[in-house]
């Protein structure tokens, strides 16, 4: 009888451990998805800012060519453009890193190929 109770205890402990492992995996995937969504949103916003800053730099250059502004204005616009471009590259890198983290959290399985899309 004691042997059966010991076996039952071991079985329950193994089942609890398995459930904890599954829950930890689900939490990790959810966390990875959240990080990816945030990184993707930041990247999309930085692309919009880059587009706007590109237009501003182009306008500053055009104004300088017709003599409506000084060279320093073009340099300020170029500095702002380069800062936004640096931010865009940084956000792209963060997005790629979050994709790798999500891939790792999913156990290295390509989720797109396993789903019926």
Secondary structure, DSSP 8 states (H G I E B T S, - for coil): -HHHHHHHHHHHHHHHHHHHHHHHHHHHHHHHHHHHHHHHHHHHHHHHHHHHHHHHHHHHHHHHHTTSS-HHHHHHHHHHHHHHHHHHHHHHHHHHHHHHHHHHHTTS--HHHHS--
